[in-house]
Amino acid sequence: MNIVLKKMSKEEFSIYFEAKVERYSGILSENVHEVSSEEPLSKARVQLNNLLPKGLDTTNHHLFNIHEADQLIGFVWIKVEKEKKSAFLYEIFIFEKYRGKGFGTRVMKYVEEWLEHEGISYFKLHVFGSNEGARRLYKELGFEIAGLNMLKTINNI
C-alpha cells in the first residue's frame, strides 16, 4: 500500500467542493444544537466559501487527493501557517470502502512528516464528540484534547 497525496486541479476542486458542502451540511444537521433560520446546506456553503474565498488559490490552504496505487481513495484539506509554526486539519475524508484498512493512519503520518519538513511544530484539528472513529484515530496518533465544548439539552422542542 503506497499512499500518494496529489494537489487537486481546479476541476477536481470544483467536484470536491460540492461534495464537501453536502458532507458538511450533514455534519451540521447532526451536530449543531441550536435553532437557526438558515438551512444546513446554505450554512455549509457560506462557511466553506468564507474559509476558501479564492477556492483552490486561497492562501495557506492545501487540498490533496489521496491515492493508493492509481485509485482515488479520499481527500485531505490542511491550512498551514508557517509564521505560527502551526497547521490545522480541516478534513481527512476516506471513501467508505477504504475505511478500517489503515489508510487514515497512514495518511495522517504522511501529513505529519510533510508538516515536520515544512518546519511546523503544532498540528491541530477539530472533531465532533459523536465521531468516535475519528476520535480514536487521533488519540492513537498522539493528539491530545486542547479544549472541550459541552452541551446539555434542557428543553426538547
N, C-alpha and C positions, 0 to 999 in steps of 0.2 A: 504494500500500500504506500504509494508515493503521493503526498499531498502537494499541490501547487496552488499558489494564490496568483490570479491574473487580474490586473486592473480592468475594470469594466470599460467598455466602449460607450459612447453616447447612446447608441441604440439599445445596448444591454441595460444601461442605467434606466432608460425610459420604461422598459419592461419591469425591471426590478422595482422601480419607484411605485408603479401602480399596484404591484403585488404587495409591497410593503405597506401602502396605505390600507389595503384590505386587511392584512395581518394585524396592523397596529389598531385599526378600528375594532377588531375582535378583542384585542387585549384591553383596550379602553372600556369596552362594554362589560367585560368580566371583572375589571379591577378598579375602575374609578367609581368610588362610592359617594356620589354627590348628585344632586338634582341639577340638571342643566337643560336649557332650551336647545342647545346645539347638539345635533346628531353626531354619534361617534365617528361616522365616516367623514363628515365635514370637519370635525375637530381634528381627526388624524391627519387629514390633508393639510390643514392650516399649520399644525405643529411641525409636520415634516417639511413643508415649504419654508417655514421660519428657520429650521435647522440647516436646510440646504438651499439657501436663496439663489445660488448660482448653479444648482444641480451638481453635476459631477465636478464642476470647476470651483466649488466652494472651498475657500482657503482652509487648509489643515485637515480636511476630511479625505479619507482614503476608503474607497469602495472596491472590493475584490469579489470575483467569482472564485469559488473553491472547486478545484478539480482533483479527482483521483483518477489516475491514468488520463484518459481523454473524456471522462464523464463529469459533467457539472453536477456537484452534489450539494451546493449551498452557496451562502454569501457571508461576507464579513464587512462591517462598516465601523471604522475607527476614526476618532479625531485625535490628532497629535499636536500638542503644544510644546514645542521644543524649549521655549524660553522658561516654561514652568517645569520642564522635565517630566511632563505628565501626558497620559493618554487616556481616552475614555472609549470603552467599547459600547457602541450604540446597538450593534446587533451581530450575533453569530446565528445563522439560520442554516440548519442541516435539513435537507429534504427527509421526509418521514421514513422512506425506505432505507435510508442510510443511518438512521439513529440507532443508538445502542451498540455500535460497532467500533467505538473508539475514535471516530473521526473528529468529534467535538474536542476531545482531549488533545489530539494531535494538532488540530488547527490552532488551538489556544497556545500550545507550546511553541509552535512555529511563529505565531504572532509575538509572543514574549521574546523570542530570540531576535526577531526583527526590531522590536522596540529597544531592546538592550543595545543592539548595534547602532541604533539611532541616538543613543545617549539618554534614553527615557528611564526615569527612576520609579515612577508611580503609574500603575495600571489600574484604572478604576472602571466600575460598571454599576448598573442598577439591575436588580432582579426583583420581580414581584414575589411576595411571600408565597403565593399559591403555586409558583413554578418550582416544584420540588426537585425535578430532574436537573434543572439548571443550577439550583442552589447546591445540590450535591456535587455536581461537576466543579463548580467554582471553589467549594470548600476543599475538595480533593486536590485542586490545583494551587491551594495555599492562599486564596483570597480570604480576607477577614472582614467581619462586619464593621463598617465605619459609622453607621447610624441606623436607626430603625424608625419607620413610620408605623404607628399603631392605630387601630380602628376599633370602635365599639358601636354596634348598632343599638340605638336606644328607642327607635320607633320604626317598625316595618310599615312603610306606606304602601 
